Amino acid sequence: MAKTKDFFVDRKEQSRIKTNILLKYFNAWSKILVPRSRTGKIAYIDLFSGPGKYEDGSPSTPLLILEKCIAEPALAESLVSIFNDADKETSEQLEKNISELPGISNLEHTPGVLNLEVGDEIASLFAKKNLIPTLAFVDPWGYKGLTTGLINSLIKDFGSDCIFFFNYNRINMGINNDLVQEHMSNLFGNERLAEMKKRVKTLEKEEKELFIVNELAESLSDERKNLVLPFRFVDENKNKTSHYLIFVSKHELGYTIMKDIMAGESTMQDDGVANFSYIPVKHITKHTNVQLDLLASYERKLDSLGSDLKEIFSGKTLSVNSIVERHHIGTPFIKKIIKKLLDD
């Protein structure tokens, strides 16, 4: 677990962006779900929590979520929170840091802190239970414990969404590594993985990235029944992709909200269209854009969008809102850009 502890020595810009996206979504999601929950409760689950603080004392995601809930009476009353870390010392430190939060006693439900290895048992437990509206955050170091079964078990019920960090480099190395085939199968499925093992050998570097991440997104989408949004992180030192933050939901409203948030946190925009990526400043001039097929069916240009809309909806009588609803899923365009183009 040395790597986990090393991560919390200092807070990198990548972590700041990731936290911003999560907190902004939690804020919007909780406002919608608290009044709609049949039990009056909502849940936040973090399966790879860390100690809750960086070494400089600044709070990481678990404490930031709890601080927000302590400060808002409706959340203080409704939030059920579960945090987990497989390292015993880390989970104990997290429990201590939570107990020392000012106002922690204001929470109706005491945060639960677990010390479990994330695997099939936890996925099976969530799959069997009817969850209250739940936002789950899954941020493993590599791929151990991260499975499509786990993600699906966390989003199956009303109001439940999942955000997870996907270590592209580790997965890229693991696809044709016989020692980790069980982990790869848990992510992609046996049949998909068998095809991927053959295909990746024929692809150039950028094509391979597109292919691998899109295969994961397609696996999670369950034939497009689930909505999947990716956000890419470029490594500070190597000018290449390190991770993706991936959002999975069954609900278009959640997809729309997260799309706006990710667009707002993107480093670059081309003609007003976000690239859904964090790119360190020193790498921007060298950057080559990479998009998933789920967001790459259209060029990222507004004139291209205008042409597409004319072609797709020619001869049809639809309201502006109907066109916007039909066209923003699976494209890099957020709703307000499509609506603005139609209104002009």
C-alpha positions in Angstrom: 0.0 0.0 0.0 3.0 2.3 -0.2 1.7 3.8 -3.5 -1.5 4.8 -1.9 0.3 6.7 0.9 2.8 8.2 -1.6 -0.2 9.6 -3.6 -1.3 11.7 -0.7 2.1 13.4 -0.1 1.0 16.3 -2.3 -2.0 17.3 -4.3 -1.4 17.3 -8.1 -3.4 19.4 -10.5 -4.9 16.2 -12.0 -6.3 15.4 -8.5 -7.8 18.9 -8.2 -9.6 18.6 -11.5 -10.9 15.2 -10.6 -12.2 16.4 -7.2 -13.8 19.5 -8.8 -15.8 17.3 -11.2 -16.9 15.0 -8.5 -17.9 17.7 -6.0 -19.8 19.7 -8.7 -21.7 16.6 -9.7 -22.4 15.6 -6.1 -23.8 19.1 -5.5 -26.2 18.9 -8.5 -27.1 15.3 -8.0 -27.9 15.6 -4.3 -30.2 18.6 -4.8 -32.2 16.6 -7.3 -32.3 13.3 -5.4 -32.9 14.4 -1.8 -36.5 15.5 -2.4 -37.2 12.6 -4.7 -35.8 9.7 -2.5 -38.7 7.6 -1.2 -36.8 7.1 2.1 -35.6 10.6 2.3 -32.0 9.3 2.2 -29.3 9.4 -0.4 -25.9 7.6 -0.3 -22.3 8.4 -1.1 -20.0 5.4 -1.5 -16.2 5.7 -1.9 -14.5 2.3 -2.3 -10.9 3.4 -2.5 -11.0 6.4 -0.1 -7.4 7.0 1.1 -6.8 8.7 4.5 -9.0 11.8 3.7 -6.1 14.3 3.8 -2.9 15.0 2.0 0.3 15.4 4.0 0.0 19.1 4.0 -3.3 18.8 5.8 -5.6 19.8 2.9 -8.7 17.6 2.7 -9.2 15.0 -0.1 -12.5 13.9 -1.5 -14.0 12.1 1.5 -13.6 15.0 3.9 -14.7 17.5 1.3 -18.0 15.6 0.7 -18.7 15.4 4.4 -17.8 19.0 5.0 -20.4 20.0 2.4 -23.0 17.8 4.0 -22.3 19.1 7.5 -22.8 22.7 6.2 -26.2 21.9 4.5 -29.0 20.8 6.9 -30.9 18.8 4.2 -27.8 16.8 3.4 -26.8 16.4 7.0 -30.2 14.8 7.6 -30.3 12.6 4.5 -26.7 11.4 3.7 -25.7 7.9 4.3 -21.9 7.6 3.6 -19.7 4.6 3.3 -15.9 4.8 2.9 -13.5 2.0 2.3 -9.8 1.4 2.0 -8.1 -2.0 1.9 -5.1 -0.8 3.9 -5.9 -1.0 7.6 -3.6 1.8 8.6 -5.1 4.1 6.0 -8.7 3.3 6.9 -7.9 3.9 10.6 -6.4 7.3 9.7 -9.5 8.1 7.6 -11.8 7.2 10.5 -9.7 9.5 12.8 -9.8 12.4 10.3 -13.6 12.0 9.9 -14.1 12.0 13.6 -12.2 15.3 14.0 -14.2 17.2 11.4 -15.9 20.2 13.0 -19.7 19.6 13.2 -19.4 15.9 12.3 -22.0 15.1 15.0 -24.5 17.2 12.9 -24.8 14.3 10.5 -27.9 12.1 11.1 -26.1 9.0 9.9 -22.5 8.4 11.2 -20.2 7.8 8.2 -19.2 4.1 7.9 -15.5 3.3 7.4 -14.6 -0.1 6.1 -11.4 -2.0 5.7 -12.2 -4.4 2.9 -10.5 -5.7 -0.3 -12.8 -4.7 -3.2 -13.7 -7.7 -5.3 -16.6 -10.0 -6.3 -18.1 -10.2 -2.8 -18.7 -6.4 -2.6 -20.1 -6.4 -6.2 -22.4 -9.3 -5.3 -23.5 -7.5 -2.1 -24.5 -4.4 -4.0 -26.1 -6.4 -6.8 -28.5 -8.1 -4.3 -29.5 -5.0 -2.4 -32.0 -2.4 -3.5 -30.0 0.8 -3.1 -31.3 4.1 -2.1 -30.2 6.8 -4.6 -26.4 6.4 -4.6 -23.4 8.2 -6.0 -20.5 5.8 -6.1 -16.9 6.9 -6.6 -14.4 4.1 -7.5 -10.7 5.3 -7.7 -8.4 2.3 -7.7 -4.7 2.5 -8.3 -4.8 0.0 -11.2 -7.5 -2.4 -12.1 -7.8 -4.7 -9.1 -11.4 -4.6 -7.9 -12.6 -2.6 -10.9 -15.1 -4.7 -12.8 -18.1 -4.0 -15.1 -20.1 -6.2 -12.6 -19.3 -3.8 -9.8 -20.1 -0.7 -11.9 -23.4 -2.2 -13.0 -24.4 -3.2 -9.4 -23.9 0.4 -8.3 -26.0 2.1 -11.0 -28.9 -0.4 -11.3 -31.3 1.4 -9.0 -33.2 4.7 -9.2 -31.0 7.8 -9.0 -27.8 5.9 -8.8 -24.7 6.9 -10.8 -21.0 5.9 -10.7 -17.8 7.8 -11.4 -14.6 5.9 -11.7 -11.0 6.5 -12.5 -9.6 4.3 -15.3 -5.9 3.8 -15.4 -5.3 3.6 -19.1 -1.6 2.8 -19.0 -2.1 -0.2 -16.6 -4.9 -1.6 -18.7 -3.0 -1.1 -21.9 -0.1 -3.2 -20.5 -2.5 -5.8 -19.1 -4.5 -6.7 -22.1 -1.9 -9.2 -23.4 -0.4 -10.0 -20.0 -1.4 -13.6 -19.1 -0.8 -12.9 -15.4 -3.7 -10.5 -15.2 -6.2 -12.0 -17.6 -8.8 -12.6 -14.9 -8.8 -8.8 -14.1 -9.0 -7.9 -17.8 -11.9 -10.3 -18.3 -13.7 -8.8 -15.4 -13.5 -5.4 -17.1 -14.2 -6.3 -20.7 -15.8 -9.8 -20.7 -14.2 -12.9 -22.2 -15.4 -12.6 -25.8 -14.6 -8.9 -26.1 -11.2 -9.4 -24.5 -10.3 -12.2 -26.9 -11.0 -9.9 -29.9 -9.1 -7.0 -28.2 -6.0 -9.1 -27.7 -5.8 -9.7 -31.4 -6.8 -6.2 -32.5 -4.4 -4.1 -30.3 -1.4 -5.7 -31.9 -2.3 -4.1 -35.3 -3.0 -0.6 -34.1 -0.8 2.5 -33.8 -0.4 4.2 -30.4 -3.3 6.7 -30.7 -5.6 4.2 -32.5 -4.9 1.8 -29.7 -6.0 4.3 -27.0 -9.2 5.1 -28.9 -9.9 1.4 -29.3 -9.2 0.3 -25.7 -11.1 3.0 -24.0 -14.0 2.8 -26.4 -14.2 -0.9 -25.8 -14.5 -0.3 -22.1 -17.2 2.4 -22.7 -19.1 0.1 -25.0 -19.0 -2.8 -22.5 -20.3 -0.5 -19.8 -23.0 1.0 -22.0 -24.7 -2.4 -22.3 -25.8 -1.8 -25.9 -26.3 1.9 -25.1 -28.8 1.2 -22.3 -26.4 3.0 -20.0 -25.0 6.4 -20.7 -21.2 6.8 -20.6 -19.0 9.9 -20.5 -15.2 10.0 -20.5 -12.8 12.7 -19.4 -9.1 12.3 -20.3 -6.1 13.3 -18.2 -2.7 13.9 -19.9 0.4 13.0 -17.8 2.3 16.1 -16.5 5.7 14.7 -17.4 5.2 12.4 -20.4 2.6 14.3 -22.6 0.6 11.1 -23.0 -2.7 9.9 -21.6 -2.5 8.6 -18.0 -6.1 8.2 -16.9 -9.7 8.7 -17.7 -12.5 9.7 -15.4 -15.6 7.9 -16.6 -19.2 8.6 -15.6 -21.9 5.9 -16.0 -25.6 6.5 -15.5 -29.0 5.3 -16.7 -30.4 8.7 -16.6 -30.2 11.4 -19.3 -30.5 14.2 -16.7 -27.4 13.0 -14.9 -25.6 12.6 -18.3 -26.5 16.2 -19.2 -25.4 17.6 -15.9 -22.0 15.8 -16.0 -21.4 16.7 -19.6 -21.7 20.4 -18.7 -19.4 20.0 -15.8 -16.7 18.1 -17.7 -17.0 20.6 -20.6 -16.4 23.4 -18.1 -13.3 21.7 -16.6 -11.8 21.0 -20.0 -8.4 22.6 -20.7 -9.2 23.4 -24.3 -12.1 24.4 -26.5 -12.2 24.4 -30.3 -14.8 26.8 -31.8 -16.6 26.7 -28.4 -16.6 22.9 -28.2 -14.8 21.3 -25.2 -12.2 18.6 -25.7 -13.2 16.8 -22.4 -9.6 16.6 -21.3 -7.2 18.0 -18.8 -3.9 18.9 -20.5 -1.0 20.4 -18.6 -0.1 23.9 -20.0 3.3 22.9 -21.1 1.9 20.1 -23.4 -0.9 22.1 -25.0 1.0 23.1 -28.1 2.1 19.4 -28.7 -1.4 18.1 -28.0 -3.1 15.7 -30.4 -6.8 15.4 -29.7 -8.2 12.0 -28.8 -11.9 11.3 -28.6 -13.9 8.2 -27.9 -16.2 6.8 -30.6 -19.0 7.6 -28.1 -18.2 11.3 -28.5 -16.5 11.2 -31.9 -19.3 10.6 -34.4 -19.2 14.3 -35.3 -16.5 16.8 -36.0 -15.9 19.2 -33.1 -16.9 22.3 -35.2 -20.0 24.4 -35.0 -20.3 24.6 -38.8 -20.2 20.8 -38.9 -22.9 20.7 -36.3 -25.1 23.0 -38.3 -24.8 20.9 -41.4 -25.5 17.7 -39.4 -28.6 19.2 -37.9 -29.9 20.3 -41.3 -29.3 16.9 -42.8 -30.7 14.8 -39.9 -33.8 16.9 -39.2 -34.6 18.1 -42.7 -38.4 17.9 -43.5 -39.3 17.2 -39.9 -41.4 19.3 -37.6 -39.8 19.3 -34.1 -39.4 21.8 -31.3 -36.0 23.1 -30.5 -36.0 21.2 -27.2 -36.8 17.9 -29.0 -33.8 18.4 -31.4 -31.5 19.3 -28.6 -32.5 16.2 -26.6 -32.0 13.9 -29.6 -28.7 15.3 -30.7 -26.5 15.9 -27.6 -26.1 12.3 -26.4 -23.1 10.7 -27.9 -21.8 13.9 -29.4 -19.2 16.4 -28.0 -21.8 19.2 -28.0 -23.5 20.4 -24.9 -27.1 21.3 -24.9 -26.7 25.1 -24.7 -24.4 25.1 -27.8 -26.9 23.2 -29.9 -29.8 25.4 -28.7 -27.9 28.6 -29.4 -27.1 27.4 -32.9 -30.8 26.6 -33.5 -31.9 29.9 -32.1 -29.5 32.0 -34.2 
